């Protein structure tokens, strides 16, 4: 059984500015985001952690470093969604500019590209699942910390819990909150805690 302490990065300026879609834009943390990551450090203290992994984007990597005081290995497969033309915009803005693109994604993100030119949900869960399959092989019966992003984390959990991907927004992961998931030897996911 692999125990995964799954975090979303701390608050960024885009989160603070009406939750702008921040896919591949490599921005840092706000002062609040730094404080959130440091607070996680206190909650993880005393737990046995075998390894720490992060998206290569600085908001995730810095969160991982502050939250664990450990060496962090980055992995491109857990980078945030490529949001295409939605990058840097709020949902209200891009839904008004291109309602057909938003409607297609909202109804079936598995088959439709985010922001017309970004990734499909199926592409996202395939790359994220490949990462976790590697983690299962590498860290069987261990505990790891993984710091990623709201979009990929929610899509992956929805996929593994058997939900239609269009329902991924029904799972919400707060900035720097700890979500505990377990993967068994068959890759079955159990959601143990959400936003602890």
C-alpha positions as CSV (number, residue, x, y, z in Angstrom):
1,X,0.0,0.0,0.0
2,X,1.4,3.4,-1.0
3,X,0.4,6.3,1.2
4,X,0.4,9.7,-0.6
5,X,0.2,13.0,1.1
6,X,-1.2,15.0,-1.8
7,X,-0.9,18.7,-1.6
8,X,-2.0,21.6,-3.8
9,X,0.6,24.4,-3.9
10,X,0.2,27.5,-1.7
11,X,-1.6,30.6,-2.8
12,X,-0.4,32.5,-5.8
13,X,-1.2,35.9,-7.1
14,X,-3.5,34.3,-9.7
15,X,-5.4,32.5,-6.9
16,X,-5.7,35.8,-5.1
17,X,-6.9,37.7,-8.2
18,X,-10.2,35.9,-8.8
19,X,-8.7,32.5,-9.3
20,X,-7.1,33.1,-12.7
21,X,-6.2,29.9,-14.6
22,X,-2.5,29.5,-14.0
23,X,-1.7,26.3,-15.9
24,X,1.9,26.5,-17.2
25,X,2.6,30.1,-16.1
26,X,5.5,29.8,-13.7
27,X,4.6,32.2,-10.9
28,X,5.6,32.2,-7.3
29,X,3.7,32.2,-4.0
30,X,2.2,35.1,-2.2
31,X,3.1,35.8,1.4
32,X,0.0,33.9,2.4
33,X,1.1,31.0,0.2
34,X,4.5,30.9,1.9
35,X,2.8,30.9,5.3
36,X,0.4,28.1,4.2
37,X,3.3,25.9,3.1
38,X,5.2,26.5,6.4
39,X,2.0,25.5,8.3
40,X,2.0,22.2,6.4
41,X,5.5,21.6,7.6
42,X,4.2,21.6,11.2
43,X,1.4,19.2,10.4
44,X,3.8,16.8,8.6
45,X,6.3,16.9,11.4
46,X,6.7,13.5,13.0
47,X,5.3,11.6,10.1
48,X,7.6,9.1,8.3
49,X,8.0,10.4,4.8
50,X,10.2,8.3,2.3
51,X,10.3,10.8,-0.6
52,X,9.0,14.1,-1.8
53,X,7.9,14.8,-5.4
54,X,6.7,18.0,-7.0
55,X,5.6,19.6,-10.2
56,X,8.5,21.5,-11.7
57,X,6.6,24.8,-11.5
58,X,8.0,27.0,-8.8
59,X,4.7,27.4,-6.9
60,X,4.6,23.7,-6.3
61,X,8.4,23.1,-5.9
62,X,8.7,25.9,-3.3
63,X,5.6,24.6,-1.4
64,X,7.2,21.2,-1.3
65,X,10.5,22.5,0.0
66,X,8.8,24.6,2.7
67,X,6.3,21.9,3.7
68,X,8.9,19.2,4.1
69,X,12.4,20.5,4.6
70,X,13.4,17.6,2.3
71,X,15.1,17.2,-1.0
72,X,12.4,17.5,-3.7
73,X,12.4,15.6,-6.9
74,X,10.4,17.2,-9.7
75,X,8.5,15.3,-12.4
76,X,7.1,16.8,-15.5
77,X,4.1,14.4,-15.5
78,X,2.6,16.3,-12.5
79,X,2.8,19.7,-14.0
80,X,-0.5,21.6,-14.1
81,X,-3.0,21.4,-17.1
82,X,-2.1,23.2,-20.3
83,X,-5.1,25.6,-20.3
84,X,-4.4,26.9,-23.8
85,X,-6.3,30.1,-24.6
86,X,-7.7,30.3,-21.0
87,X,-4.3,30.9,-19.5
88,X,-4.3,34.0,-17.2
89,X,-8.1,34.5,-17.4
90,X,-10.8,33.8,-15.0
91,X,-13.6,31.4,-15.9
92,X,-16.0,34.3,-16.2
93,X,-13.7,36.0,-18.7
94,X,-13.0,33.1,-21.0
95,X,-16.6,31.7,-20.8
96,X,-17.8,35.0,-22.0
97,X,-15.2,35.2,-24.8
98,X,-15.6,31.7,-26.0
99,X,-18.7,30.0,-24.6
100,X,-18.6,27.1,-26.9
101,X,-15.1,26.1,-25.8
102,X,-16.0,26.3,-22.1
103,X,-19.3,24.3,-22.7
104,X,-17.4,21.6,-24.6
105,X,-14.9,21.2,-21.7
106,X,-17.5,21.4,-19.0
107,X,-19.6,18.7,-20.6
108,X,-16.7,16.4,-21.5
109,X,-13.2,17.4,-20.5
110,X,-12.0,13.9,-21.3
111,X,-12.3,14.4,-25.0
112,X,-12.2,18.2,-25.4
113,X,-9.1,20.5,-25.1
114,X,-8.9,23.1,-22.3
115,X,-8.9,26.5,-23.9
116,X,-9.2,25.0,-27.4
117,X,-5.4,24.4,-27.7
118,X,-4.6,22.9,-24.3
119,X,-4.8,19.3,-23.1
120,X,-7.7,16.9,-22.9
121,X,-8.7,15.4,-19.6
122,X,-7.8,12.0,-20.9
123,X,-4.3,13.1,-21.8
124,X,-4.0,14.6,-18.3
125,X,-5.1,11.5,-16.4
126,X,-2.9,9.3,-18.6
127,X,0.3,11.2,-17.7
128,X,-0.6,11.6,-14.0
129,X,-1.5,7.9,-13.7
130,X,1.8,7.0,-15.3
131,X,3.5,9.0,-12.6
132,X,1.6,7.2,-9.8
133,X,2.2,3.8,-11.4
134,X,5.9,4.5,-11.2
135,X,5.5,5.6,-7.6
136,X,3.8,2.3,-6.8
137,X,6.7,0.4,-8.2
138,X,9.3,2.6,-6.6
139,X,7.7,3.1,-3.2
140,X,5.6,0.1,-2.4
141,X,4.5,0.1,1.3
142,X,6.0,3.6,1.8
143,X,4.7,7.1,2.3
144,X,5.4,10.0,-0.1
145,X,4.5,13.7,-0.4
146,X,3.4,14.9,-3.8
147,X,2.8,18.6,-4.4
148,X,0.8,19.3,-7.5
149,X,-2.0,21.5,-8.7
150,X,-5.8,21.8,-8.3
151,X,-6.6,20.8,-11.8
152,X,-4.5,17.7,-12.2
153,X,-5.1,16.5,-8.6
154,X,-8.9,16.7,-9.0
155,X,-9.0,15.1,-12.4
156,X,-6.8,12.3,-11.2
157,X,-8.9,11.7,-8.1
158,X,-12.2,11.8,-10.1
159,X,-10.7,9.3,-12.6
160,X,-9.5,6.9,-9.9
161,X,-12.8,7.2,-7.9
162,X,-14.8,6.2,-11.0
163,X,-16.4,9.6,-11.6
164,X,-17.1,11.0,-15.0
165,X,-14.4,13.5,-15.6
166,X,-16.9,16.3,-16.1
167,X,-17.5,16.0,-12.3
168,X,-13.9,16.7,-11.3
169,X,-14.8,20.2,-10.1
170,X,-17.0,18.6,-7.4
171,X,-13.7,17.8,-5.6
172,X,-12.1,20.9,-4.2
173,X,-8.5,21.0,-2.9
174,X,-7.6,24.0,-0.8
175,X,-4.2,25.7,-1.2
176,X,-1.6,23.7,0.8
177,X,-4.2,21.4,2.3
178,X,-3.2,17.8,2.9
179,X,-5.2,15.1,1.1
180,X,-4.3,11.6,2.0
181,X,-4.8,8.9,-0.6
182,X,-3.7,5.3,-0.7
183,X,-3.0,3.2,-3.8
184,X,-3.0,-0.6,-3.4
185,X,-0.9,-3.0,-5.5
186,X,-3.6,-3.0,-8.2
187,X,-3.7,0.8,-8.4
188,X,-7.0,1.1,-6.6
189,X,-7.3,4.5,-4.9
190,X,-8.8,5.1,-1.4
191,X,-9.5,8.6,-0.4
192,X,-8.6,8.7,3.3
193,X,-8.7,12.5,4.0
194,X,-9.5,15.5,1.9
195,X,-8.3,19.0,2.9
196,X,-7.0,18.0,6.3
